[in-house]
Amino acid sequence: MKFHALMVSLDDAAAGMLAQIFDDLLLDHERCSLSEAQSKFDGKRIDLLALHFDDVSVGESLIAALRRSSMSKTAIALGLVSDPSKVTGAFGGGANFVLYQPLCADNARASLRAAAALLQRERRRQFRVPVQLAVSLTSEGISDLEGIMLDLSEGGMDVLAAQALQRGQMMEVNFRLPPATDIVTRTQVVWANANGQSGLQFVNLSEAQSRQLSCWLGTNAPQSPPDDPEPLSEYTLSDLSLGGCYIETLAPFPKSTRIDICFRISEFEIHLDGTVRLVYPSHGMGVEFTANPEQKELVSSLIDRLSGHPGVKPDVLVWPKGLNFREGVSPHSSGQQDQTSDELVQLLSASSSLSQDEFLFELRRQRISQPEVTTA
């Protein structure tokens, strides 16, 4: 399935390098000026937008305009900056990935491979299967509101309820996938109209529920769903605690990306779910693990294995699971428990106020005070 990239107002050197990488990744691409960009948004799906972000207000306006278009609401934005001080503004303005100029071929290729994997996963997650299933909805002040599910995807569902819902409202949904798979989970209303039709986004599907849903959709879809992306392997575990980790990589996934991380040491292998909480372009990403007893047991086993083999680094594979694009919708949560006692998680949460150098200084300080949960 083809994806389309648009390069806006890039210089010849940057456009030429990105075009070659797009060709290697089998992404269609074109180039236009800033004045031509708006006309490219109308009536055409843009999956990836690459643009200069040295003028933050221009970049922010362009990304917002693209995501307002009906066909490109989940477009990924790649911002190019010449001044490192513009990185925070680029991320705040809507960029999902940031590259420094002049471009480094290795960094650009790694970031675009990650972007392509995320696009592929989003295409799969948004793949909808028409259904007509009974669903029961419960919320504060609403008990057992009946509705009909109109379509279903790995990311959520469209529902026609007996009364109108409110955008942003949290709802517990209860439904059965034929023949006998019951699912009860939390959702958030991401759009709604007055006649009772609304779109609900899953916010805490368990791993078991995700597997059941994916399997059911694949079996019952009128056409084959898009393939999941292959795992990416350009990652090195730097620091680890029960609540999270820091991974060094040229290609960090965007903040709020939900990921599956595989850690492998010889025959030992575990998979952990997490959410990207901080990103430093071309350096690394901080990940907070989903907090539940099963995951903590797995992390403990990994820490024990690393403690018993000093100097050993696990192989790390990463699969993107999804990225929240909608404004006003909370990032994915799986019943996160209180992890405020975890110093690494605290540091990840405070990262927005820290420069990369300040963050790395604090990370080194933690390694000295808590060597049993670090790998560097």
N, C-alpha and C positions, 0 to 999 in steps of 0.2 A: 504494500500500500504506500503510495507516494506521499511525501510531505513537501511543502513549498516554503522556501525561505526568501525573504525580501531584504536586500541590503540598501539602506537609505543613507545617501550623502557620505559614502565612504571614499577615502582616497584610493588611488589605483593600487598601491601596494597592499593595503588591507583587503580590498575587494578581491584582488587576484589570489591572495592566500586563502581567504575564506571560500572562494569559488572552487578552488582545487579540492579543499576538504569536503565541501558539499558534494562534489562529483564522486569522491571516494566513498562517501556515505550514502550515495544514491538519492540525494535530496535535490529536487528541482530548485532552481534559484534564478533570481533576476535582480537587477540593480536600478535604482532610480534616484532622482534628486529629492530634496526635502519638499519642494513645491509640488512634485508629482505624487508624493506618497499617499495623500488622502484619496486620490482617484484610484489607486491600487487597492485600497481597502474595500471599496464598494463592490459588492457582488462577487468577491473572490476570497477563498479561504487562504489565510496566511498562517502558517504553523510556527514560523520562527522569524523574528524581526531582529536584524542586526543594525545598530546605529551608534553614532558618536554620542557620548554623554558628557562632554566637557561643558556644555550648556545644559544644566540639569532641568531647567524649566521647559526647554524645547523637547528634550528627551521624554520627560514625564508627560507632556501634552500629546506627543506622538503615540506613546504606548497606550494612554487612556483612550485616544481616538480609535486605535485599532481594536481594543478590547470592547469598545461599545458596538462594534459592528457585529451583526448577527452571526456571521460565520467564523469569527476569530476571537471569541470570548476567552479561549484558553491558549492563545498564542504565547509562546515563550519568547522573552526578550533578552537579547545579548547586547550589553552595553560596552562600548570601547572608551577607555579613559586614558588620557595622557598624564594626568596629575593624580597620584595616589590619594590625595585629599578629597577627590571627587567620588571615591568608591561608596561611601556612606550615602551620598546624595543619589547615586545611581541606583542603589538597592532601594532606597526610600521612594524613588521615582518610578519603580515598577520593574526594573531589570531583574531577571532571575539569575543570569550569569554575567560576570564582569571579566574583561580581559584588559591588560595593560598594553598601551602602545608605546613604542613600536611593537607589533605583534611578534610573539615567539611561536614558531610553528608547532612545537611540542605542546605548549600550553593551549594553543587554539584547537589543535586536534583533540586533545584530551577533553576539553570543555564541550566541544561539539559532539563528541561521542556520547558524553553524559546527557547532553540536551536531546540527542536523537533517541536515546534509550528512554528518557522521560516522555518524549512525544509518543513513542510506541506504546508505553504503558498507559498513558492517558487515553490514547485511542481505544485500547482494550477496555479500560475502566469505564469509558463512556458508552461502550457498545450496548445498545438497548434492545431488549426483547419484548415485543408486545404481549401483554398478558391480561387476564381478567381474573384477579384473585381477591378474595375478601381480606380486609385488613382492619385491625382494631387499633385505635390511637388513643393514648392517654397522656395528659399533661396536667399541670397545675390548674385546677378549676375545671378540667375536662376529664370525664371518666368514660371509658369504653365508647368513644365516638366511632361509629362504623363508617367504613369507606371501601372503595373499590380501587385496587391497584391497576393502573392502566399500562404501565411498562416498568421494567426492572433492569438494573445494570449493577455492576460491581460497586458503583459509587453511590447508588441511591435508587429512588423510584418516583414516578408520577402517580398521584393519588387524587381521586375524586371523593371528597368527604361530604358528610351530611351538613356541615356548616363550614364557613370560610375560616381558614387558618391565617396566622399572622407571620410575616417574614421575620426570621430570627428566632421564632418560637421553638423550644425544645419539646420533642414528642417521643414517647416510647411507642414503638410499633410492634404488633404481634401478628404474624401471618404464617401460613403453612405453604411450603413448596411441595407440590404433588410428587410422590404419593403421600409421604408422611414425614417431612422434615419441618419441624416447627422452629421458627426463629423469632426471638424477642430481643430487641436492641434499641438503642437510642438514636434519634435522628434530629436534624435541625432543618427547619423550613427555610429554603433558600429563595423561593419565589412563591407567590400565591395570588389568586384573583378572587373576585367577589362571588363567583358561582361555586366555590368549594374546591376547585382544582388547584393543586400545589405540587411543588417539587421538593422532595425530602432527601437530604444528604445523610448517609450513614456517618456516625461519629465514633462509634466504639464497637464495631464488629470484632468478635474474637477471631483468632486464627482459624479455629475449627469452623466457625460460621462463614468466614471468607472462602475457605476451601469448598464448603458445601455449596455456597452460592455460585462460585466460579464453575464448579462441575455441573451444576444444574443448568446454568446459562449455556454452557457449551453443548449440553445434550439437547436442550429444548430450543435453541436459536434456529430460526428459519434458514440462516446461512452461517457459515463458520465464523466465529469471532476472530479478530486480529490476534496474531501471535504475541506472546509476551517477549520482552527483550531478553537478550543473553546477559548474564551477569558481567559486571565490569570488575577488573582485577588490579587496577593501578592504585592500590591503597596500602598504607602501612599503619598499623596500630601504634600509636604514640603513648597514650595514657588511658587507663581503665579504672573504673570503680564499679560498685554494685549498681549505680544509677545511670552511668553513661560512659562515654569514651570520647577521645579526640583522635581523629584519623588524619594522617598527612596524605595529601593528594594534590596533583595539579588541577584536578577537576572536581571540586566539591559540588554536591547537589545544592539547589537553592534552599534557603531557610523555609521551614515548615514542610519540606518533602518527607514523606513517610517512606522508610526504607527497610529492607530485609538484609541483615548483615550475616554472612557466614564466616565463622572463624574456624580454621582448620590447622591442626598440628598432627602430622603423621596420620594415624587412624582416628584420632579424636576430631570430632566436628560438631558444632552447634550452630543454630540459627537464632538470631535475636531480632525483635522488632524495635524500631526506634523512630524518632523524629529529629530532623536536623534543626538545631537551635542556634547555631552560629556558623558563619562562613567567612573565611579569609581567602580571597581569590588567589589561585595558584599556590596555595599553601596547605589548606586543610579545612575540616569541618568538625564541629562538636555535635555529638548525637546524644540525646536523652533516651534511655531505654523505656519501653512501655513497662509500667510498674505492676507486676503481679507475681505471686509466689513461684510459679513455674519458671518465669524468666530469671528471677533472682537466684534460683537454684542452678540454672544453667550458667549464669555469670560467675557464681561462686566456683563452679567446677572449672571454668576457664581460668579464673584467678589462681586456683590451686594448681592447675596444670602449669601455668607460667611460673609460679613460685617454685615449683619443683624442677624446672628446667631453665635456670638463669641464662639470659642471653638469647633464648629462643624467641623468635618472632613468628606469630601465626600467619598463615596465608589468609588474606581477607578478600572476600567477594561481596559485591553489593548489587542488589536489585532495587530499582525505584518502585514504589508501590502507589504513589500518587502525590499530587501537589494541590493544595487549596488555592484556587484562583479567585474565589468570590470574596468581594469586600463584605465585611460585617459578619463573616462566618468564622467561627472559632477554628483554630487548627485542630487536626485529628487528636482525639483523646481516647484512651482505652481504660478509663477509670484510674487515671494516674493517682497513685498514693502520694502521701506527703514525703518528699525526698529532700526536705530542706536541710537535713543533717549531713547530706552527701556534699562534701566540699567541691568536688568536680562539677556536680549538677548546679550548685550555687554559682560557680564561676561561669558556666555556660549561660546561666540566666542573666548574669551581670555583664555579659560581653558587649552589649550595645553601647555601654559607656566606656569601653576600653579599646585602645588602638591595638593593632596586631602585636606590637612589641610589648605593650603593657600586659596583654593576655598571656603571651609566652613567658614573660617574667613570672607572673602568678602561677603558671603551670609548672615552671621549674621549682618554685618555692614549695608547691604541693608535693612534688616528687621527693623532696628532702624530708618533709614531715610525714609523708605516708608512702614509703617505698613499697609496701606490700601490695598496693593496688595500682602501681604504675608499671609500665613496660620499658620506659626509656632509661 
